[in-house]
């Protein structure tokens, strides 16, 4: 592979790659605002200027201050090249730290901050703002401008999700290019010139497509902010954990941003993975964190006189075990979940096949949503493939379960999952079963029709694996603590088995993963195709 030198360090590159992309792939950041690895090159912010030393430089005439003469004198300096546009070449020597480059970076910073408001105390971007970071790195001088700054529009609602602040905008055009190139909807554009230009909506339009929140994500400053996250948390109080989106079968890689003080998730952000989601996420995926905290089931529930009453989890566990003991094991139906991890589904399937001796396994799944050719998969379940593999074969539907209950083939049910395609009315036939035990994290049709409800953790409260529609096993890590007493579904299944006198010899997650069949991708081999 060809290489070039950046600040005396060898950087490999693919033919056709630019200096900034090759450096970025090696974890080296050349300061920039307008460049983004997933968008076309604009080269308008001029922050990524570098000095190419291996070529004969083009010299530019300048006026330079002479301290002895106390006057400006004629001089020259090498013309710098934008690293986002300059193609890398074999043997090229590049500097992003020379005196000329540092002076250019400081000048660009000063130019961008001439009319920038001092909004840092109230700006959501504070703490992760490129203007703040680069000022500390490349300028560190007080503002010299003495006149009134140019004022622009503030707090403009571009749509249901995004608010625009024209005074903070550095006109990098990332948002314009994202809508044009990725979404295919040219809803944003730039008007006017110089220090009066600003981002505007197309006449009669709103920024309301399914990827609108990505405009806030690609903005390097605080010009575009999310109405969902706005004024809710300071980023320096948040921790980030790597995870996988549970919104659909694409399995977008993401960061879970949470406050460790209150164990609350405040936002989800895309995590770069060229093989899965590149650099993006859809709005539904980014907003799916709300269900981590809303409509949660945090206690056990036992149906008494036709109504579900809250009880302690261990009480609900004993009641579930006692009721299941009255049912012939071969007539217990087990419902796996396309929303839960492969580990959760594997342990429950193991209980069904090895301890109950039943082949009556079913799958609860959401019915689907509007997919697209960008990221959104038609299947809005993150682990249909993983649940099927964990079960060791095809699974029947909840409708099949209802038919089996009606025929008497199933008299007891253990159901995993917070949601299903059916509503409460459709699930009414389940009442014919002697017992329905629901392992659920959120309110839904299945837990609302259950005899006993056992709460389980959502996926950000545990570690596990999802297998996406491409057959790639993707691990996710625990971000926040589950509510007191609430465990993952696989741990809850083990507790239920023990309460029934049916021990399964697992103690920790690694034990589960080692026991999973060879054709079930484990988190120890992330990204491996099935």
C-alpha positions in Angstrom: 0.0 0.0 0.0 1.4 3.5 -0.9 2.2 5.9 1.9 2.9 9.5 2.5 4.4 11.4 5.4 2.2 13.6 7.7 4.2 15.4 10.3 7.0 12.8 9.7 4.7 9.9 10.3 4.0 7.3 7.5 0.3 7.3 6.5 -0.9 4.5 4.3 -3.6 5.4 1.8 -5.8 3.9 -1.0 -5.4 5.3 -4.5 -7.7 8.3 -4.8 -7.9 9.1 -1.1 -7.4 12.6 0.1 -4.9 13.6 2.8 -7.6 14.2 5.4 -9.4 10.9 4.8 -6.2 8.8 5.0 -5.2 10.6 8.2 -8.7 10.1 9.6 -8.6 6.4 9.0 -5.4 6.3 11.1 -7.1 8.1 13.9 -5.3 11.4 13.2 -7.5 14.5 13.1 -6.6 17.4 10.8 -8.7 20.3 12.0 -11.8 20.8 9.8 -15.4 22.0 9.9 -16.9 21.3 6.4 -15.4 17.9 5.7 -17.3 14.8 6.7 -16.2 11.2 5.7 -19.7 10.4 4.4 -20.3 13.6 2.4 -18.8 15.2 -0.7 -15.9 17.6 -0.5 -16.9 21.3 -0.1 -13.5 22.8 0.9 -15.1 26.0 2.1 -14.1 26.3 5.7 -10.3 26.4 5.0 -9.6 25.0 8.4 -7.8 21.9 7.0 -5.1 23.8 5.1 -1.8 21.9 5.1 1.7 22.6 3.7 2.8 20.1 1.1 6.6 20.2 1.4 7.6 17.6 -1.1 6.5 19.6 -4.1 7.7 22.9 -5.4 5.4 25.3 -3.5 3.5 28.1 -5.2 4.6 31.3 -3.5 2.0 34.0 -2.6 3.0 37.6 -2.3 2.1 39.1 1.2 2.7 42.1 3.3 4.5 41.2 6.5 5.0 43.4 9.6 8.6 44.4 10.1 9.2 45.2 13.8 12.4 47.1 13.1 10.9 49.3 10.3 7.6 49.5 12.1 5.9 49.1 8.8 4.6 46.4 6.4 7.1 45.0 3.9 6.7 42.8 0.9 7.3 39.1 1.4 6.1 35.7 0.2 4.7 32.5 1.8 3.9 29.1 0.4 0.3 28.5 -0.8 -1.4 26.0 1.5 -3.7 23.2 0.2 -7.0 22.0 1.7 -6.3 18.5 3.0 -9.9 17.5 2.3 -9.4 18.2 -1.4 -5.7 17.4 -2.0 -5.2 13.8 -3.2 -2.5 11.8 -1.3 0.5 10.7 -3.4 3.3 8.3 -2.9 6.2 9.8 -1.1 4.4 13.1 -0.4 5.5 15.0 2.7 2.8 17.0 4.4 2.8 19.2 7.5 -0.3 20.2 9.5 1.7 21.8 12.2 4.1 24.1 10.5 4.2 27.8 11.4 2.4 28.7 8.2 -0.3 26.2 8.9 -0.7 27.3 12.5 -1.0 30.9 11.4 -3.6 30.0 8.8 -5.6 28.0 11.4 -5.6 30.8 13.9 -6.7 33.2 11.2 -9.6 31.0 10.1 -10.6 30.6 13.7 -10.6 34.3 14.3 -12.6 34.9 11.1 -15.3 32.4 12.1 -15.5 33.9 15.6 -15.8 37.5 14.5 -19.6 37.5 14.6 -20.1 34.4 16.6 -22.2 35.0 19.8 -21.0 34.1 23.2 -23.7 31.5 23.7 -21.5 28.8 25.2 -23.3 28.9 28.6 -26.7 28.1 27.0 -25.6 26.3 23.9 -26.2 22.5 23.7 -23.1 22.0 21.7 -20.9 23.3 24.6 -18.4 20.6 25.6 -18.3 19.0 22.1 -18.0 22.1 19.9 -15.3 22.3 17.3 -15.2 26.1 17.7 -14.3 25.7 21.3 -11.8 22.9 20.7 -10.0 24.5 17.9 -9.9 27.9 19.6 -8.0 26.3 22.5 -5.7 24.4 20.1 -5.1 26.9 17.4 -5.9 30.5 18.5 -6.0 31.3 22.2 -6.3 35.0 21.6 -9.0 37.5 22.6 -11.4 38.9 20.1 -10.0 42.0 18.5 -13.2 43.1 16.8 -14.6 46.2 18.6 -17.7 46.8 16.4 -21.2 45.3 16.9 -21.3 41.8 15.4 -23.7 40.9 12.6 -27.0 39.6 14.1 -29.0 36.8 12.4 -32.1 34.7 13.1 -32.2 32.7 16.3 -34.3 29.8 17.5 -36.0 29.1 14.1 -37.9 25.9 14.0 -36.9 24.1 10.8 -39.4 21.3 11.6 -40.6 19.0 14.3 -37.1 18.0 15.4 -34.6 20.7 14.6 -34.1 24.3 15.7 -31.7 26.6 13.8 -29.6 29.5 15.2 -28.1 31.6 12.3 -25.6 33.5 14.5 -23.8 30.3 15.4 -23.7 28.9 11.9 -20.2 28.7 10.2 -21.7 27.9 6.8 -20.0 24.6 6.5 -22.9 23.3 4.4 -22.8 19.8 5.9 -26.5 19.9 6.5 -27.3 20.9 2.9 -25.1 18.2 1.5 -26.5 15.6 3.9 -30.1 16.2 2.8 -29.1 16.4 -0.9 -26.7 13.4 -1.1 -27.9 11.0 1.6 -31.6 11.6 1.9 -32.2 12.8 -1.6 -34.3 15.7 -0.3 -32.8 19.2 -1.0 -34.9 20.8 1.7 -32.1 23.2 2.9 -30.0 25.7 1.0 -27.8 28.8 1.6 -28.8 32.4 0.8 -27.0 35.7 0.7 -23.2 36.1 0.7 -20.4 37.0 3.1 -21.3 37.7 6.7 -25.0 37.9 5.9 -25.5 34.3 4.5 -27.5 31.8 6.4 -29.2 28.4 6.0 -32.8 28.5 4.8 -35.7 26.1 4.1 -37.0 25.6 0.7 -40.2 27.6 0.2 -43.2 25.9 1.7 -41.2 23.1 3.2 -40.2 21.8 6.6 -37.3 19.6 7.6 -39.4 16.6 8.5 -38.0 13.5 6.8 -37.0 10.4 8.6 -33.4 11.4 9.0 -33.9 15.0 10.2 -32.0 14.5 13.5 -28.8 13.7 11.5 -28.7 17.4 10.6 -28.0 18.2 14.3 -25.4 15.3 14.4 -23.4 16.5 11.4 -23.4 20.2 12.5 -19.9 20.9 14.0 -21.2 23.8 16.0 -24.4 24.7 17.8 -26.3 26.0 14.8 -28.6 23.1 14.5 -29.9 21.6 17.7 -32.3 18.8 18.5 -35.6 19.8 20.1 -35.6 16.5 21.9 -32.2 17.0 23.5 -32.2 20.8 23.8 -31.5 22.1 27.3 -31.8 18.6 28.9 -28.2 17.8 29.8 -24.6 18.9 29.6 -22.4 16.6 27.6 -19.6 16.7 30.2 -21.9 15.0 32.6 -22.7 12.2 30.2 -20.9 8.9 29.6 -20.9 7.1 26.3 -21.3 3.3 25.8 -21.0 1.4 22.5 -24.2 -0.3 21.6 -26.5 -1.4 18.7 -29.8 0.2 17.8 -32.9 -2.0 18.5 -35.1 -0.1 16.1 -34.9 -2.5 13.1 -33.0 -5.4 11.5 -30.3 -3.1 10.1 -28.7 -2.9 13.5 -27.1 0.5 13.3 -24.1 0.9 15.5 -24.5 3.7 18.1 -23.4 5.3 21.2 -25.7 5.4 24.3 -25.1 8.8 26.1 -26.3 8.5 29.7 -25.8 10.3 33.0 -24.2 7.9 35.5 -25.6 9.9 38.4 -29.2 9.1 37.7 -28.7 6.1 35.3 -30.8 7.9 32.7 -30.2 7.8 28.9 -30.4 11.2 27.3 -29.7 10.5 23.6 -28.4 8.0 21.1 -25.8 8.8 18.5 -24.6 6.9 15.4 -21.3 5.1 15.6 -19.3 4.7 12.4 -19.5 1.3 10.8 -19.0 1.3 7.0 -20.4 -2.3 6.8 -23.7 -1.5 8.5 -24.8 2.1 8.9 -21.8 4.1 7.7 -22.2 7.3 9.8 -26.0 7.6 10.1 -29.1 6.7 12.0 -32.8 7.4 11.4 -34.9 9.5 13.7 -36.9 6.6 15.0 -33.7 4.8 16.0 -32.2 7.9 17.6 -35.4 8.5 19.6 -36.0 4.9 20.6 -34.2 5.6 24.0 -37.5 6.9 25.4 -38.8 3.4 25.9 -35.9 2.6 28.1 -37.6 4.7 30.8 -41.2 5.0 29.8 -44.0 2.5 30.5 -41.4 0.3 32.3 -42.4 -2.8 34.3 -40.3 -2.7 37.4 -42.2 -5.0 39.8 -43.7 -8.5 39.6 -47.4 -8.8 38.8 -49.9 -11.5 39.7 -53.4 -11.7 38.4 -55.9 -11.8 41.2 -59.7 -11.8 40.7 -59.1 -10.8 37.1 -56.8 -7.9 37.8 -53.0 -7.7 37.8 -51.6 -6.6 41.1 -48.0 -5.5 41.8 -46.0 -7.8 44.0 -42.4 -8.3 44.8 -40.4 -10.0 42.1 -39.6 -13.1 44.2 -43.3 -13.5 45.1 -44.2 -13.4 41.4 -41.4 -15.9 40.6 -42.8 -18.4 43.1 -46.3 -17.9 41.9 -45.2 -18.4 38.2 -43.3 -21.6 39.2 -46.3 -23.0 41.1 -48.8 -22.3 38.3 -46.5 -23.8 35.7 -46.1 -26.9 37.8 -49.8 -27.6 37.3 -49.3 -27.8 33.5 -48.0 -30.9 31.7 -44.5 -29.8 30.5 -45.1 -30.9 26.9 -48.1 -28.6 26.8 -46.1 -25.4 27.7 -45.6 -23.1 24.8 -42.6 -20.8 24.8 -42.7 -17.5 23.0 -39.3 -16.1 22.0 -38.7 -12.4 21.1 -37.3 -10.7 18.0 -36.7 -7.7 20.3 -34.4 -9.5 22.8 -30.8 -10.6 22.6 -29.7 -14.0 21.2 -28.6 -14.9 24.7 -32.1 -14.2 26.2 -33.7 -16.3 23.5 -31.1 -19.1 23.7 -31.6 -19.7 27.4 -35.4 -19.7 27.1 -35.3 -22.1 24.1 -32.9 -24.3 26.1 -35.4 -24.4 29.0 -38.2 -25.4 26.5 -36.4 -28.1 24.7 -34.2 -29.7 27.4 -36.3 -29.2 30.5 -39.8 -29.1 29.3 -39.3 -31.4 26.4 -41.5 -29.3 24.2 -41.1 -28.2 20.6 -43.8 -25.6 20.9 -41.7 -22.5 20.3 -43.1 -19.2 18.9 -41.8 -15.8 18.0 -43.3 -12.4 19.1 -42.3 -9.6 16.8 -43.4 -6.2 15.7 -45.3 -6.2 12.4 -43.0 -4.1 10.3 -42.8 -0.4 9.3 -41.8 1.9 6.4 -38.4 0.8 5.2 -36.2 2.6 2.7 -33.1 2.2 0.7 -30.9 4.3 3.1 -30.9 2.4 6.4 -34.4 1.6 7.6 -35.1 -2.2 7.1 -38.7 -3.3 6.5 -38.4 -5.5 9.6 -38.5 -3.3 12.7 -37.1 -6.0 14.9 -33.4 -6.1 15.8 -32.9 -9.8 16.3 -35.4 -11.9 14.3 -32.4 -13.8 12.8 -30.7 -14.2 16.2 -33.8 -15.5 17.9 -34.4 -18.0 15.1 -30.8 -19.2 15.3 -30.9 -19.4 19.1 -34.0 -21.6 18.9 -32.3 -24.0 16.4 -34.8 -23.6 13.7 -37.9 -21.8 12.4 -40.4 -20.5 14.9 -44.2 -20.3 14.7 -46.1 -17.1 15.1 -48.2 -15.8 18.0 -51.3 -16.5 15.8 -50.2 -20.2 15.8 -49.9 -20.0 19.6 -53.4 -18.7 19.9 -54.7 -21.6 17.7 -52.8 -24.1 19.8 -54.2 -22.6 23.0 -57.7 -22.8 21.5 -57.2 -26.5 20.5 -55.8 -27.4 23.9 -52.4 -28.3 22.6 -50.9 -25.5 24.8 -52.1 -25.1 28.3 -49.3 -22.9 29.7 -47.3 -20.1 28.1 -44.0 -18.5 28.9 -43.7 -15.4 26.7 -40.6 -13.2 26.3 -40.9 -9.7 25.0 -42.4 -6.2 25.6 -44.3 -6.1 22.3 -46.0 -8.2 19.7 -47.9 -7.7 16.4 -51.2 -8.5 18.1 -53.2 -6.1 20.4 -54.9 -7.0 23.7 -58.1 -7.9 21.9 -56.4 -10.3 19.5 -54.6 -12.0 22.4 -57.8 -12.5 24.4 -57.8 -16.3 23.6 -54.7 -16.6 25.8 -57.1 -16.4 28.8 -58.1 -20.0 28.0 -54.6 -21.2 29.1 -54.1 -22.2 32.7 -51.2 -19.8 33.1 -49.4 -17.2 31.0 -46.1 -16.0 32.3 -44.8 -12.8 30.6 -41.1 -11.8 30.8 -41.4 -8.2 29.8 -39.6 -4.9 30.2 -42.3 -2.6 29.0 -46.1 -2.4 28.9 -47.7 -4.2 26.0 -50.3 -6.6 24.8 -48.6 -9.8 26.0 -47.9 -8.6 29.6 -51.3 -7.1 29.9 -53.0 -10.5 29.2 -50.6 -12.5 31.4 -51.3 -14.4 34.6 -47.9 -13.5 36.1 -45.5 -10.8 34.9 -41.8 -10.9 35.6 -39.9 -7.7 34.8 -36.7 -8.0 32.7 -34.0 -5.5 31.6 -34.0 -3.6 28.3 -30.9 -4.1 26.1 -29.0 -1.0 27.4 -29.2 -2.5 30.9 -27.4 -5.7 29.9 -24.8 -7.0 27.5 -25.8 -9.2 24.6 -25.9 -9.8 20.9 -28.2 -8.9 18.0 -27.9 -10.6 14.6 -28.9 -8.2 11.8 -30.6 -8.8 8.5 -27.2 -9.3 6.9 -26.4 -12.1 9.3 -23.8 -10.1 11.2 -23.6 -10.8 14.9 -23.2 -7.5 16.7 -22.4 -7.3 20.4 -23.7 -4.5 22.7 -22.5 -3.6 26.1 -24.4 -2.6 29.3 -24.7 1.1 29.7 -27.0 1.7 32.7 -28.2 -0.2 35.7 -31.6 -1.9 35.5 -34.2 -0.9 38.1 -33.6 -2.6 41.5 -34.2 -6.3 41.4 -34.7 -6.4 37.6 -32.4 -8.8 35.7 -31.8 -9.6 32.1 -34.3 -12.1 30.5 -31.8 -14.9 30.4 -31.0 -14.5 34.1 -34.7 -14.3 34.9 -35.3 -17.5 33.0 -32.6 -19.2 35.0 -34.3 -18.0 38.2 -37.6 -19.3 37.0 -36.1 -22.7 36.1 -34.6 -23.0 39.6 -37.9 -22.1 41.2 -39.4 -24.9 39.2 -36.6 -27.3 40.3 -35.1 -27.4 36.8 -31.6 -26.2 37.1 -29.6 -24.9 34.1 -25.9 -24.8 34.7 -25.1 -21.2 33.7 -23.6 -18.7 36.1 -22.5 -15.8 33.8 -22.9 -14.5 30.3 -19.7 -16.2 29.0 -21.2 -19.6 30.1 -24.3 -18.9 27.9 -22.2 -17.8 24.9 -20.0 -20.9 25.1 -23.0 -23.1 25.2 -24.7 -21.5 22.2 -24.6 -23.6 19.0 -21.8 -23.1 16.5 -24.2 -21.7 14.0 -25.3 -19.0 16.4 -22.9 -16.1 16.1 -21.6 -15.0 19.5 -20.4 -11.6 20.6 -16.9 -12.9 20.8 -16.8 -12.8 17.0 -18.6 -9.5 16.2 -19.5 -8.8 12.6 -19.1 -12.5 11.6 -21.6 -13.5 8.9 -23.7 -16.5 9.7 
